[in-house]
Amino acid sequence: MNIELLTPEVQQFVTENLRADVSALVLKGSPFENISSAELATQLAGRKTAERKLPLWFNNEHILYPPKLNLEQTSSQITAEYKASLVSGKRLADLTGGFGIDSYFFSKKTGEVFYNELNKDLAAIARHNFKALEANNINVNSDDGLDFLKSTEIELDWIYLDPARRDDYGGKVFRLTDCTPDVTQNLPLLFEKSEHILIKTSPLLDLKLGISDLDFVAEIHIVAIENEVKELLWFLKKGNTSALKIITKNFTKKEEQTFTTSFDESERANIGPPEAYLYEPNAAIMKSQLFGKLAMEFQLKKLHQNSHLFTSKENMSFPGRKFKITDILAFGSKDLKKRFKSKKANISTRNFPLDVESIRKKYKIRDGGIDYLFFTTNLKEEKIVLVCEKV
């Protein structure tokens, strides 16, 4: 960690060149004697990322940023704040501290945080940033989090870990047994040290596989931002015998869409023809696959068992996109080409043999406009097009 990066001259240079081409600046070389062009590029790239991902860090001129890969792997401010809302108590241990985003927000909800990180350079950056952010209740340990856990006598209310999802060759993995550390092999140690465990995993991890690999899963939180699933959070409570709860959260610019239910795949939705309104679940609900529960909760019908589109006569509140159906066309009918050829429309497909690109090419429909076309299959196995306007 080069502390020279924090001098006023360097910070002013970073601020003034925030919109500049980083590659071009690197080629020019560093204007500062004790700072390399690569170090400057890292700070510029990091601050650019922080502007959209970590506004609290972006607005503090004393922050140091790590290499791009470390920054890509860190939580966003939105997801970190959400994680912190799940914990409480006097002491929490973060076994995989990284850039320190999660530890910082945990420190706002607990009395003391024990940050652990194997990468000593990353730990040094996090230590500096905690001071810059006046997070004085975080203890930094630049060593193995599991070793800390084995040796500590401290009573912990919570343990948090985000296992590394890269193999020995740098490739991405998502199964718990392939991550580092392997949580499945360390569950006895974790429960020996705390009754509450919070684990962040890849959004790609299959829910049933995760439930099978872990013990005492009390809650699974599926967290999305702007309809893209970012994190799966697993809350393990020692000795838990209550029904597993699923909480889906989708953060949009306008609202927070929340759907909470028990994990029960036996519930089946009623199937029915398109009515006045059409509903498309957000990405977090799609990940849960609990469509029967969703239909029951919001009193909706599915168009088809495999379509994952819902309908109702009345305009219902719903965690996803809502549309008013203005017309129903048979796929292949002349009406479709007559109405939309060379015009704009937003196209989606659900349980349909053609993809969006093929449909656009076939009917010469351009992207955009106010019309929304859903190409799908109804309960009679007929291919149909729902012409909609957004609610």
C-alpha positions in Angstrom: 0.0 0.0 0.0 1.6 3.3 -1.2 0.5 6.0 1.3 1.8 8.6 -1.2 -1.4 8.0 -3.1 -3.2 10.0 -0.4 -1.4 13.3 -0.9 -3.6 16.2 -1.9 -1.8 16.5 -5.3 -2.5 12.9 -6.2 -6.1 13.0 -5.0 -6.7 16.2 -7.1 -5.1 14.4 -10.1 -7.5 11.4 -9.6 -10.5 13.7 -9.3 -9.6 15.8 -12.4 -9.0 12.7 -14.5 -12.0 10.7 -13.4 -13.6 10.8 -16.9 -10.3 10.4 -18.7 -9.2 7.3 -20.7 -7.2 5.3 -18.1 -5.2 3.4 -20.7 -4.1 6.7 -22.3 -3.0 8.1 -19.0 -1.0 5.0 -18.3 0.9 5.4 -21.6 1.8 8.9 -20.6 3.5 7.7 -17.4 3.0 9.0 -13.9 3.6 12.6 -13.1 4.5 11.7 -9.5 8.0 10.5 -8.6 7.0 7.9 -6.0 3.9 6.6 -7.7 3.8 4.3 -10.7 1.4 4.8 -13.6 -0.1 1.3 -12.7 -0.9 2.5 -9.1 -2.6 5.6 -10.5 -4.6 3.5 -13.0 -5.8 1.3 -10.1 -7.0 4.3 -8.1 -8.8 5.9 -11.1 -10.5 2.6 -12.1 -11.4 2.0 -8.5 -12.9 5.4 -8.0 -14.9 5.0 -11.2 -16.4 1.7 -10.0 -17.1 3.2 -6.6 -19.2 6.0 -8.1 -21.9 3.6 -9.2 -21.3 0.7 -6.7 -20.0 2.3 -3.5 -21.1 6.0 -3.2 -20.0 6.3 0.4 -16.4 5.3 -0.6 -16.6 7.5 -3.7 -17.4 10.6 -1.7 -14.5 10.1 0.7 -11.2 11.4 -0.8 -9.1 9.5 1.6 -10.1 6.0 0.3 -7.6 3.7 -1.3 -8.8 1.1 -3.9 -7.5 -2.4 -4.5 -6.9 -4.0 -7.9 -9.8 -4.5 -10.3 -10.5 -8.1 -9.5 -10.8 -7.5 -5.7 -13.2 -4.6 -6.4 -15.3 -6.7 -8.8 -15.7 -9.4 -6.1 -16.8 -7.1 -3.4 -20.4 -6.4 -2.3 -22.2 -3.3 -3.6 -23.3 -0.8 -1.0 -26.9 -1.8 -1.5 -26.3 -5.5 -0.9 -23.9 -4.8 2.0 -26.5 -2.6 3.8 -29.1 -5.3 3.3 -26.8 -8.0 4.8 -26.2 -5.8 7.8 -29.9 -5.4 8.4 -30.0 -9.2 9.1 -27.5 -9.2 12.0 -27.3 -7.7 15.5 -25.6 -8.3 18.8 -22.2 -7.5 20.4 -19.7 -9.3 18.2 -19.5 -10.5 14.6 -16.6 -12.2 12.8 -16.1 -11.7 9.1 -13.9 -14.6 8.0 -13.4 -13.4 4.4 -13.1 -9.6 4.8 -11.9 -8.7 1.3 -12.1 -4.9 0.6 -14.1 -4.5 3.8 -17.5 -3.3 2.5 -19.5 -5.9 4.4 -17.4 -5.5 7.6 -18.0 -1.7 7.5 -21.8 -2.1 7.4 -21.8 -4.9 10.0 -20.0 -2.5 12.3 -23.0 -0.2 12.2 -25.3 -3.0 13.5 -23.0 -4.8 16.0 -20.8 -3.6 18.8 -17.5 -5.1 17.4 -16.4 -6.7 14.2 -13.5 -9.0 13.7 -12.3 -8.6 10.1 -10.1 -11.4 8.7 -8.3 -11.4 5.3 -5.5 -13.7 4.0 -4.4 -11.1 1.4 -2.2 -8.8 3.5 -2.2 -6.0 1.0 -6.0 -6.0 0.8 -6.1 -6.1 4.6 -3.8 -3.1 4.9 -6.0 -1.2 2.4 -9.2 -2.1 4.4 -7.5 -1.1 7.7 -6.7 2.3 6.2 -10.2 2.8 4.8 -11.9 1.8 8.1 -10.0 4.7 9.7 -10.9 7.1 6.9 -14.5 6.1 7.4 -14.2 6.4 11.2 -15.3 2.8 11.7 -13.4 2.4 15.0 -15.0 -0.8 16.2 -13.4 -3.1 13.5 -10.5 -5.2 14.5 -8.3 -6.2 11.5 -6.6 -9.6 11.3 -4.4 -10.1 8.2 -4.5 -13.9 8.5 -6.8 -17.0 7.9 -10.3 -16.5 9.3 -10.6 -20.1 10.1 -7.4 -20.0 12.2 -8.8 -17.0 14.0 -12.0 -18.9 14.7 -10.1 -22.0 16.0 -7.9 -19.9 18.4 -10.3 -17.3 19.7 -12.1 -17.5 23.0 -14.3 -14.6 22.1 -18.1 -15.2 22.2 -19.5 -14.4 18.8 -23.1 -13.5 18.1 -22.6 -13.9 14.3 -20.1 -15.4 11.8 -20.2 -14.2 8.2 -18.2 -15.6 5.3 -18.2 -15.2 1.5 -16.1 -18.2 0.2 -13.9 -17.4 -2.8 -15.5 -18.7 -6.0 -12.3 -19.2 -8.1 -10.5 -22.5 -8.7 -6.7 -22.9 -8.9 -6.7 -21.8 -12.5 -8.8 -18.6 -11.9 -12.0 -20.1 -13.3 -15.3 -19.3 -11.6 -17.0 -22.0 -9.4 -20.2 -22.0 -7.5 -20.7 -25.3 -5.7 -20.0 -24.9 -2.0 -17.6 -27.8 -2.0 -15.5 -26.1 -4.7 -15.2 -22.8 -2.9 -12.5 -21.7 -0.5 -13.0 -22.3 2.4 -15.2 -25.3 1.9 -18.1 -24.3 4.3 -19.5 -27.9 4.2 -16.3 -29.2 5.9 -16.2 -26.5 8.5 -19.8 -26.4 9.7 -19.0 -28.1 13.1 -16.4 -25.4 13.8 -18.7 -22.6 12.8 -21.5 -23.8 15.0 -19.1 -24.4 17.9 -18.2 -20.7 17.8 -21.6 -19.1 17.1 -25.3 -20.0 16.8 -25.9 -17.6 13.9 -24.1 -18.1 10.6 -24.5 -15.9 7.4 -23.1 -17.2 4.2 -22.9 -15.4 0.8 -22.8 -17.7 -2.2 -23.0 -17.4 -6.0 -26.4 -16.5 -7.5 -25.9 -19.6 -9.7 -26.0 -22.1 -6.7 -29.0 -24.3 -6.9 -31.2 -23.8 -3.9 -31.9 -27.5 -3.3 -28.2 -28.3 -3.6 -27.4 -25.6 -1.0 -30.1 -26.8 1.3 -28.7 -30.4 1.0 -25.1 -29.3 1.7 -25.8 -27.1 4.7 -27.2 -27.7 8.2 -30.0 -25.8 10.0 -30.8 -23.5 7.1 -33.4 -21.1 8.5 -33.7 -18.5 5.7 -32.5 -18.0 2.2 -32.4 -14.4 1.0 -32.3 -13.9 -2.8 -31.1 -10.3 -3.5 -31.4 -8.6 -6.9 -30.6 -5.1 -8.1 -32.5 -3.8 -11.1 -33.8 -7.3 -11.8 -30.4 -9.0 -11.8 -29.8 -11.5 -9.0 -26.5 -10.5 -7.2 -26.3 -12.6 -4.1 -27.8 -15.6 -2.3 -27.6 -15.2 1.5 -28.0 -18.3 3.7 -28.9 -17.8 7.3 -28.0 -20.9 9.4 -29.4 -21.0 13.0 -28.0 -23.7 15.2 -30.6 -26.3 16.0 -33.2 -24.7 13.8 -36.4 -26.9 13.3 -38.7 -24.2 11.9 -39.8 -24.2 8.3 -37.3 -22.8 5.9 -38.2 -19.3 4.8 -37.4 -17.7 1.4 -37.1 -13.9 1.2 -36.7 -12.4 -2.3 -35.6 -8.8 -2.6 -35.4 -6.7 -5.8 -34.0 -3.2 -5.4 -35.1 -0.9 -8.3 -34.7 2.9 -8.7 -38.3 3.3 -7.7 -39.0 0.7 -5.0 -38.0 -2.4 -3.1 -39.9 -5.5 -4.2 -40.2 -8.1 -1.5 -41.8 -11.5 -1.5 -41.5 -13.8 1.6 -42.8 -17.4 1.8 -41.9 -20.8 3.1 -39.9 -23.2 0.9 -42.6 -25.5 -0.4 -42.5 -26.7 -4.0 -45.6 -28.8 -3.7 -47.9 -25.7 -4.1 -49.2 -25.6 -7.7 -50.7 -22.5 -9.3 -54.1 -22.5 -11.0 -53.9 -22.4 -14.8 -56.1 -20.0 -16.7 -56.5 -18.0 -20.0 -55.2 -14.5 -20.3 -57.4 -12.0 -18.4 -57.1 -8.2 -18.2 -53.6 -8.0 -16.6 -50.3 -9.8 -17.1 -47.5 -10.2 -14.5 -43.9 -11.0 -15.0 -42.0 -12.0 -11.7 -38.7 -10.2 -11.0 -35.4 -12.1 -11.2 -35.2 -12.9 -7.5 -38.6 -14.7 -7.6 -37.6 -16.5 -10.8 -34.6 -17.8 -9.0 -36.7 -19.1 -6.1 -39.0 -21.0 -8.6 -41.8 -20.8 -6.0 -44.4 -19.9 -8.6 -47.3 -21.8 -6.9 -46.7 -19.8 -3.7 -46.5 -16.6 -5.6 -49.8 -17.3 -7.4 -51.6 -18.1 -4.1 -50.2 -15.1 -2.3 -51.3 -12.6 -5.0 -54.4 -14.5 -6.2 -53.2 -15.0 -9.7 -53.4 -17.7 -12.3 -50.6 -18.9 -14.5 -51.0 -19.0 -18.3 -49.3 -22.4 -18.5 -47.4 -24.6 -16.1 -44.1 -23.8 -17.8 -44.7 -20.2 -18.9 -44.1 -18.4 -15.5 -46.4 -15.6 -16.6 -49.4 -14.7 -14.5 -52.8 -13.1 -15.1 -55.8 -11.6 -13.2 -59.0 -9.6 -13.9 -58.0 -6.9 -11.5 -54.9 -4.8 -11.2 -53.0 -6.4 -8.3 -49.9 -5.3 -6.4 -47.0 -7.5 -7.6 -43.2 -7.9 -7.1 -42.3 -7.6 -10.8 -43.5 -6.0 -14.0 -47.2 -5.4 -14.6 -49.0 -5.0 -17.9 -52.5 -4.4 -19.2 -53.4 -6.8 -22.0 -54.8 -4.9 -25.0 -55.0 -7.7 -27.5 -54.4 -11.5 -27.9 -53.1 -12.7 -31.3 -52.5 -16.2 -32.6 -48.8 -16.7 -33.5 -48.5 -16.8 -37.3 -51.6 -14.7 -37.9 -51.4 -12.0 -40.5 -52.6 -9.5 -37.9 -49.2 -9.6 -36.2 -47.2 -8.7 -39.3 -49.7 -6.1 -40.4 -49.7 -4.3 -37.1 -46.0 -4.4 -36.2 -43.9 -4.8 -39.4 -41.2 -2.1 -39.4 -42.5 -0.7 -36.2 -41.1 -0.6 -32.7 -42.1 -3.0 -29.8 -40.5 -4.6 -26.8 -40.4 -8.4 -27.2 -40.2 -11.1 -24.5 -40.6 -14.9 -24.8 -41.7 -17.4 -22.2 -42.1 -21.1 -23.0 -41.9 -20.4 -26.7 -39.8 -22.1 -29.4 -38.3 -19.0 -31.0 -35.9 -16.5 -29.4 -36.4 -12.7 -29.5 -33.8 -12.2 -32.3 -35.5 -14.7 -34.5 -38.9 -13.1 -34.0 -37.6 -9.6 -34.8 -36.0 -10.9 -38.0 -39.2 -12.9 -39.0 -41.6 -10.0 -38.4 -39.2 -7.1 -39.0 -40.0 -5.6 -35.6 -37.6 -3.0 -34.3 -36.7 -2.7 -30.6 -38.3 0.0 -28.3 -41.6 1.8 -28.3 -44.6 1.6 -25.9 -46.0 -1.8 -27.0 -44.9 -4.9 -25.2 -45.3 -8.3 -27.0 -45.2 -11.5 -25.0 -44.7 -14.6 -27.2 -45.8 -17.6 -25.1 -47.9 -20.7 -24.8 -51.4 -20.9 -23.3 -53.1 -23.7 -21.4 -54.3 -25.3 -24.6 -50.7 -25.5 -25.8 -51.4 -22.9 -28.4 -48.7 -20.4 -29.4 -50.0 -16.8 -28.8 -48.9 -13.2 -28.7 -50.1 -11.0 -25.9 -50.1 -7.3 -26.9 -49.6 -5.2 -23.7 -49.0 -1.8 -22.3 -47.0 -1.3 -19.2 -48.8 -0.4 -16.0 
